């Protein structure tokens, strides 16, 4: 494995995590950036859903295609191409004020961001403890989102906030080129080193575990993309909404950190059950309670739950996939789910009511938990009961 055969593995793991951070900064702070887009470009909910969906969909498309090339191509080259393409795509709408160009730019940015992000996820999946490393990667992504969500509304105006956000995203994409110099040329995950993870894993179970990720992200993405819009509909100011979103990212960072510290000592099912249960609780609170304290608490719970469970869902795929062949698809399922979720959510919003969005998310989360339980029960007793 990478960790056992490569010197400076901590540097490499950190480089992979920071590559993911730079290329997915948009997703980490999407509610606030979409809020700026709504204010400066006067976009409707369905148009905002399209922006979120096209970016996430672009990343997902590249991640699916990465199944055929990420283990064969130069990781350095993939990161550099992704960084340059995404940087150009993000900056283009700043100079061309057109909804069509904005939509195309989001899709193109997603396609290129997916190159480097797929490499980072594949690399972390090859490590000795992918669940822990994925969790710490989410910590860094959440911390980035916190800073953008907090400072963007305070340091920009309604008119220029979205353009400044796009410039920042472009700069972060270009900065990820630096980490390509630290990455190895490539890595092929040796099956002999990972065979003990899961006896006789069938492709079916790997694909079902990936589908669990899709379901969870579709539910989470449907709520996440509209967090600031929900806050504004409750009468909160943009600055307050941005602070709450930043706080939810902090809660998410804490959740990821706790998952990284806990690891798999309690198995996978208990952490997943806690994650899904609290996610459902959060949308129930969002629907029934509209005061500032309740809204803040609900968003914090949602952020903590989503990130706490993410490492376990991704870790299950890595545990099942002893060859590492399907690990790059984790990215695709995350972003495809998020893309579908945000687009469908935009269609479900009616007269500033988000009830059907919350029902949609809750149903998907419940199905994901049941499927997760079934996979564990059929494949892993150690991961089912803890170790």
C-alpha positions as CSV (number, residue, x, y, z in Angstrom):
1,X,0.0,0.0,0.0
2,X,1.0,3.6,-0.3
3,X,1.6,4.1,3.4
4,X,3.7,1.1,3.8
5,X,5.9,1.5,0.7
6,X,6.3,5.2,0.3
7,X,8.4,7.5,2.5
8,X,6.9,10.8,3.5
9,X,3.4,9.2,3.5
10,X,2.1,11.9,5.8
11,X,3.1,14.6,3.2
12,X,1.5,12.6,0.5
13,X,-1.8,12.1,2.4
14,X,-1.9,15.8,3.3
15,X,-1.2,16.8,-0.4
16,X,-4.1,14.6,-1.5
17,X,-6.4,16.1,1.1
18,X,-5.4,19.7,0.1
19,X,-5.9,18.9,-3.5
20,X,-9.4,17.8,-2.7
21,X,-9.9,21.0,-0.6
22,X,-8.8,23.3,-3.4
23,X,-10.9,21.7,-6.2
24,X,-14.0,21.2,-4.1
25,X,-14.1,24.6,-2.3
26,X,-17.2,25.5,-4.3
27,X,-19.1,22.5,-3.0
28,X,-17.9,23.1,0.6
29,X,-19.3,26.6,0.6
30,X,-22.1,26.2,-2.0
31,X,-25.0,27.7,0.0
32,X,-23.3,31.0,0.5
33,X,-22.0,31.2,-3.0
34,X,-25.4,30.4,-4.5
35,X,-26.9,33.0,-2.2
36,X,-24.5,35.6,-3.7
37,X,-25.4,34.4,-7.2
38,X,-29.1,34.8,-6.4
39,X,-28.5,38.3,-5.1
40,X,-26.2,39.6,-7.9
41,X,-27.5,37.7,-10.9
42,X,-31.2,37.7,-9.8
43,X,-31.5,33.9,-10.2
44,X,-34.6,31.8,-9.3
45,X,-34.5,28.6,-7.2
46,X,-34.7,26.3,-10.2
47,X,-31.7,28.2,-11.8
48,X,-29.7,27.9,-8.7
49,X,-30.5,24.2,-8.6
50,X,-29.2,23.9,-12.1
51,X,-25.9,25.7,-11.2
52,X,-25.4,23.3,-8.3
53,X,-26.4,20.3,-10.3
54,X,-24.3,21.1,-13.3
55,X,-21.1,21.6,-11.3
56,X,-21.7,18.4,-9.2
57,X,-22.8,16.5,-12.3
58,X,-19.6,17.6,-14.1
59,X,-17.5,16.2,-11.3
60,X,-19.6,13.0,-11.3
61,X,-19.1,12.4,-15.1
62,X,-15.3,12.7,-14.8
63,X,-15.3,10.5,-11.8
64,X,-17.2,7.8,-13.6
65,X,-14.9,8.1,-16.6
66,X,-11.9,8.0,-14.2
67,X,-12.7,4.3,-13.6
68,X,-11.0,3.7,-17.0
69,X,-8.0,6.0,-16.7
70,X,-7.1,7.0,-13.2
71,X,-5.1,3.9,-12.5
72,X,-3.3,4.1,-15.8
73,X,-2.6,7.8,-16.3
74,X,-0.1,10.2,-14.7
75,X,-1.6,11.6,-11.5
76,X,0.6,14.6,-11.8
77,X,-0.8,15.4,-15.2
78,X,-4.4,14.8,-14.2
79,X,-4.2,17.2,-11.3
80,X,-2.5,19.9,-13.5
81,X,-5.0,19.6,-16.3
82,X,-7.9,19.7,-13.9
83,X,-6.5,22.7,-12.1
84,X,-6.0,24.7,-15.3
85,X,-9.3,23.8,-16.8
86,X,-11.3,24.5,-13.7
87,X,-9.4,27.8,-13.1
88,X,-10.3,29.1,-16.5
89,X,-13.9,27.9,-16.3
90,X,-14.5,29.6,-12.9
91,X,-13.1,33.0,-14.1
92,X,-14.9,33.2,-17.4
93,X,-18.4,34.2,-16.1
94,X,-16.8,37.1,-14.3
95,X,-16.1,38.8,-17.7
96,X,-19.1,37.4,-19.6
97,X,-22.4,38.2,-17.9
98,X,-24.7,35.5,-19.5
99,X,-26.8,32.8,-17.8
100,X,-25.9,30.4,-20.6
101,X,-22.2,31.0,-20.2
102,X,-22.6,30.7,-16.4
103,X,-24.3,27.3,-16.7
104,X,-21.8,26.0,-19.2
105,X,-18.9,27.3,-17.0
106,X,-20.3,25.4,-14.0
107,X,-20.5,22.1,-16.0
108,X,-16.9,22.6,-17.4
109,X,-15.5,23.5,-14.0
110,X,-17.1,20.4,-12.6
111,X,-15.6,18.2,-15.3
112,X,-12.1,19.5,-14.7
113,X,-12.4,19.6,-10.9
114,X,-13.3,15.9,-11.1
115,X,-9.9,15.0,-12.5
116,X,-7.8,16.1,-9.5
117,X,-10.5,15.1,-7.0
118,X,-10.7,11.6,-8.4
119,X,-7.0,11.2,-8.0
120,X,-7.1,12.4,-4.4
121,X,-10.0,10.0,-3.5
122,X,-8.2,7.1,-5.2
123,X,-5.0,7.8,-3.4
124,X,-6.7,8.1,0.0
125,X,-8.6,4.9,-0.7
126,X,-5.3,3.0,-1.2
127,X,-4.0,4.0,2.3
128,X,-3.9,1.7,5.3
129,X,-6.8,3.4,7.0
130,X,-9.0,5.0,4.3
131,X,-12.0,5.6,6.7
132,X,-9.8,7.8,9.0
133,X,-8.1,9.6,6.1
134,X,-11.4,10.3,4.3
135,X,-12.7,11.7,7.6
136,X,-9.7,14.0,8.1
137,X,-10.0,15.1,4.4
138,X,-13.6,16.2,5.2
139,X,-12.3,18.2,8.2
140,X,-10.0,20.3,6.0
141,X,-12.8,20.7,3.4
142,X,-15.2,21.9,6.1
143,X,-12.7,24.3,7.5
144,X,-12.3,25.8,4.1
145,X,-16.0,26.2,3.7
146,X,-16.2,27.8,7.1
147,X,-13.8,30.6,6.1
148,X,-15.5,31.2,2.8
149,X,-18.9,31.2,4.3
150,X,-18.0,33.6,7.1
151,X,-15.9,36.1,5.2
152,X,-17.5,36.3,1.8
153,X,-20.8,38.0,3.0
154,X,-18.8,40.3,5.2
155,X,-16.1,41.4,2.8
156,X,-18.2,41.7,-0.4
157,X,-21.3,43.6,-1.5
158,X,-24.5,42.2,-3.0
159,X,-23.4,43.3,-6.4
160,X,-19.8,41.9,-6.5
161,X,-20.0,39.0,-4.0
162,X,-20.6,36.3,-6.7
163,X,-17.8,37.5,-9.0
164,X,-15.3,37.6,-6.1
165,X,-16.3,34.1,-5.1
166,X,-15.7,32.9,-8.7
167,X,-12.3,34.6,-8.7
168,X,-11.4,32.9,-5.4
169,X,-12.5,29.5,-6.7
170,X,-10.4,30.0,-9.8
171,X,-7.3,30.9,-7.7
172,X,-7.8,27.8,-5.5
173,X,-8.0,25.6,-8.5
174,X,-4.8,27.0,-9.9
175,X,-3.1,26.7,-6.5
176,X,-3.8,22.9,-6.5
177,X,-1.1,22.6,-9.3
178,X,1.5,23.0,-6.5
179,X,0.4,19.7,-4.9
180,X,0.9,17.8,-8.2
181,X,4.7,18.2,-7.7
182,X,4.4,16.2,-4.4
183,X,2.2,13.4,-5.8
184,X,3.7,10.1,-7.1
185,X,3.4,9.5,-10.8
186,X,0.7,6.8,-10.1
187,X,0.0,4.0,-7.7
188,X,-1.5,0.6,-8.4
189,X,-3.2,-0.9,-5.3
190,X,-1.8,-4.4,-4.9
191,X,-4.5,-6.9,-4.1
192,X,-2.2,-9.1,-2.1
193,X,-1.9,-6.3,0.5
194,X,-5.6,-5.8,0.8
195,X,-7.0,-9.2,0.5
196,X,-7.6,-9.5,4.3
197,X,-10.0,-6.6,4.2
198,X,-13.0,-8.6,2.9
199,X,-13.2,-12.2,1.9
200,X,-14.7,-12.9,-1.6
201,X,-16.2,-9.5,-2.1
202,X,-18.6,-9.5,-5.0
203,X,-18.9,-6.6,-7.4
204,X,-22.6,-6.4,-6.6
205,X,-21.9,-5.4,-3.0
206,X,-19.3,-2.8,-4.0
207,X,-21.9,-1.3,-6.4
208,X,-24.6,-1.3,-3.7
209,X,-22.2,0.4,-1.3
210,X,-21.6,3.1,-3.9
211,X,-25.3,3.4,-4.3
212,X,-25.6,4.1,-0.6
213,X,-23.3,7.0,-1.1
214,X,-25.4,8.2,-4.0
215,X,-28.6,8.1,-1.9
216,X,-27.1,9.9,1.1
217,X,-25.6,12.7,-1.0
218,X,-28.8,13.1,-3.0
219,X,-30.6,13.7,0.3
220,X,-27.9,15.9,1.8
221,X,-27.4,17.8,-1.5
222,X,-31.1,18.7,-1.7
223,X,-30.9,20.4,1.6
224,X,-27.4,21.7,1.5
225,X,-27.7,23.7,-1.7
226,X,-30.6,25.6,-0.4
227,X,-29.5,26.2,3.2
228,X,-29.0,30.0,2.8
229,X,-32.2,30.3,0.7
230,X,-34.1,28.6,3.5
231,X,-32.5,30.9,6.0
232,X,-33.5,34.0,4.0
233,X,-37.1,32.7,3.7
234,X,-37.1,32.5,7.5
235,X,-36.4,36.3,7.7
236,X,-32.7,36.0,8.4
237,X,-30.1,38.4,6.9
238,X,-27.5,37.2,4.4
239,X,-24.7,37.9,7.0
240,X,-26.5,35.8,9.7
241,X,-27.2,33.0,7.1
242,X,-23.6,32.9,6.1
243,X,-22.5,32.7,9.7
244,X,-24.9,29.8,10.3
245,X,-23.7,28.0,7.2
246,X,-20.1,28.5,8.5
247,X,-21.1,27.2,11.8
248,X,-22.7,24.1,10.2
249,X,-19.4,23.5,8.5
250,X,-17.6,23.8,11.8
251,X,-20.0,21.2,13.2
252,X,-19.2,19.1,10.1
253,X,-15.5,19.4,10.8
254,X,-16.1,18.3,14.3
255,X,-18.1,15.3,13.0
256,X,-15.4,14.3,10.6
257,X,-12.7,14.7,13.3
258,X,-14.7,12.5,15.7
259,X,-15.1,9.8,13.0
260,X,-11.4,10.0,12.3
261,X,-10.5,9.5,16.0
262,X,-13.1,6.8,16.6
263,X,-12.3,4.9,13.4
264,X,-14.0,1.5,13.2
265,X,-13.8,0.5,16.8
266,X,-17.6,0.5,17.1
267,X,-18.1,-1.0,13.6
268,X,-19.8,0.8,10.7
269,X,-23.5,0.3,11.4
270,X,-23.7,2.3,14.7
271,X,-22.0,5.4,13.3
272,X,-24.1,5.2,10.1
273,X,-27.3,4.9,12.2
274,X,-26.4,7.9,14.3
275,X,-25.6,9.9,11.2
276,X,-28.9,9.1,9.4
277,X,-31.1,9.5,12.5
278,X,-29.7,12.9,13.2
279,X,-30.0,14.0,9.6
280,X,-33.7,13.2,9.6
281,X,-34.1,15.0,12.9
282,X,-32.5,18.1,11.4
283,X,-35.0,18.4,8.6
284,X,-37.9,17.8,10.9
285,X,-36.6,20.8,13.0
286,X,-36.2,22.9,9.9
287,X,-39.8,22.3,8.9
288,X,-41.5,22.9,12.3
289,X,-39.2,25.5,13.9
290,X,-38.3,28.8,12.3
291,X,-36.8,30.8,15.1
292,X,-33.1,31.6,14.9
293,X,-32.0,29.3,17.7
294,X,-33.9,26.3,16.3
295,X,-32.7,26.9,12.7
296,X,-29.1,27.2,13.8
297,X,-29.3,24.0,15.9
298,X,-30.9,22.1,13.0
299,X,-28.3,23.2,10.5
300,X,-25.5,22.4,12.9
301,X,-27.0,18.9,13.5
302,X,-27.3,18.4,9.8
303,X,-23.7,19.4,9.1
304,X,-22.3,17.2,11.9
305,X,-24.3,14.1,10.9
306,X,-23.5,14.3,7.2
307,X,-19.7,14.6,7.8
308,X,-19.6,12.1,10.7
309,X,-21.1,9.4,8.5
310,X,-19.2,10.2,5.3
311,X,-16.0,8.5,6.3
312,X,-17.8,5.2,7.1
313,X,-19.7,5.1,3.9
314,X,-16.6,5.7,1.8
315,X,-14.6,3.4,4.1
316,X,-17.0,0.6,3.4
317,X,-16.5,0.9,-0.3
318,X,-12.7,0.8,0.2
319,X,-13.0,-2.2,2.5
320,X,-15.1,-4.1,-0.1
321,X,-13.0,-3.1,-3.1
322,X,-9.8,-5.0,-2.4
323,X,-8.4,-4.2,-5.9
324,X,-9.0,-0.5,-5.7
325,X,-10.7,-0.6,-9.1
326,X,-14.0,0.9,-8.0
327,X,-12.7,3.4,-5.4
328,X,-12.6,6.3,-7.9
329,X,-16.3,5.9,-8.3
330,X,-16.8,7.2,-4.8
331,X,-16.4,10.7,-6.1
332,X,-18.9,10.1,-8.9
333,X,-21.6,8.7,-6.7
334,X,-21.1,11.6,-4.2
335,X,-21.4,14.3,-6.9
336,X,-24.0,12.5,-9.0
337,X,-26.2,12.2,-5.9
338,X,-25.6,15.8,-5.0
339,X,-26.3,16.9,-8.5
340,X,-29.6,15.0,-8.8
341,X,-30.6,16.1,-5.3
342,X,-30.1,19.8,-5.9
343,X,-31.8,19.7,-9.2
344,X,-34.8,17.8,-7.9
345,X,-35.0,20.0,-4.8
346,X,-35.2,23.1,-7.0
347,X,-38.3,21.6,-8.6
348,X,-39.8,20.6,-5.3
349,X,-39.7,24.1,-3.8
350,X,-43.2,25.6,-3.8
351,X,-44.0,29.1,-2.7
352,X,-41.0,29.3,-0.4
353,X,-42.0,26.0,1.2
354,X,-39.4,23.3,1.5
355,X,-41.6,20.5,2.9
356,X,-41.3,18.2,-0.1
357,X,-37.5,18.7,-0.2
358,X,-37.3,17.5,3.4
359,X,-39.6,14.5,2.7
360,X,-37.5,13.6,-0.3
361,X,-34.2,13.8,1.7
362,X,-35.6,11.7,4.6
363,X,-36.9,8.9,2.3
364,X,-33.5,8.6,0.6
365,X,-31.6,8.6,3.9
366,X,-33.9,5.9,5.3
367,X,-33.4,3.7,2.2
368,X,-29.6,4.2,2.4
369,X,-29.5,3.0,6.0
370,X,-31.5,-0.1,5.3
371,X,-29.3,-0.9,2.3
372,X,-26.1,-0.2,4.4
373,X,-27.3,-2.6,7.1
374,X,-28.1,-5.3,4.5
375,X,-24.6,-5.1,2.9
376,X,-22.8,-5.3,6.3
377,X,-25.0,-8.2,7.5
378,X,-24.2,-10.2,4.3
379,X,-20.5,-9.3,4.0
380,X,-18.8,-8.3,7.3
381,X,-19.5,-9.4,10.8
382,X,-16.5,-7.5,12.1
383,X,-17.6,-4.3,10.5
384,X,-21.2,-5.0,11.6
385,X,-20.5,-5.4,15.4
386,X,-17.3,-3.4,15.7
387,X,-13.7,-4.6,16.3
